[in-house]
Amino acid sequence: MHIAPGYDVDHPASLTAVVINYQTPDLLETAVRSFHRAYPTVPLLVIDNGSQDDSRARIEALGQELGPVLTPLLLEENIYHGPAMHRA
């Protein structure tokens, strides 16, 4: 496991990272795995903006794999990036 330099797993920062996705499941999976490798205890909120591809299934699979550190928010329609960030 490669943890980011200066990151203390025993004393993580008090924050939640947010990723907005819309029909980019490969990029999403790469980003989530990369972030989790570097910051394994930082909570990650993954918002899907109403994707019609397999993004939702991939988010659910990542949630099963990573456990409670990943929280999915699956929106029914694309509300676009800014409003999705506001939801976070």
Secondary structure, DSSP 8 states (H G I E B T S, - for coil): ----TT--TTS--S--EEEEESS-HHHHHHHHHHHHHH-TTS-EEEEEES-SSSHHHHHHHHHHHHGGGEEEEEESS---HHHHHHH-
